């Protein structure tokens, strides 16, 4: 079985690692996954160079942007153009995204290692479509179990439904929701 642990940095690493260790059996694979958002308004402010860079990043991650706005429409044809482009120097946007992803996944990776559970850390760019990106990862890895936290940072949580709620309702994998400890 493949176990996918999705985190936005708020998932309690010890509780997540305990849950993985409970379900993990010999031969299972574990991936700690985070979706890094590249907001559309950020891309617009960067202009064409930002759109080209985001298209390259999306292509390298095997993803495209799905929003119907002008930035996403401009990126679609650029993905093919940048498919074979070599990156001579590290992109500041890519470096920032990779650093943020590493920061989000590192505590869980460390907690899993302490329990002798080998895991891979993966991240992907998204454009305000976190639930959709996690669903793609579930299908890509053919995950049998998804582990998520009980709350995120969504601005419209409760009004439109949180990422966790969408995943619980739509996931083809079983979903284990880890309740974060209440802060006093």
Secondary structure, 3 states (H helix, E strand, C coil): CEEEEECCCCCCHHHHHHHHHHHCCCCCEEEEEEEEECCHHHHHHHHHHHHHHHHHHHHHCCCCCCCCCHHHHHHHHHHHHCCCCCCCCCCHHHHHHHHHHHHHHHHHHHHHHHCCCCCEEEEEEECCCHHHHHHHHHHHHCCCEEEEECCCCCCCCCCCCCHHHHHHHHCCCEEEEECCCCCC
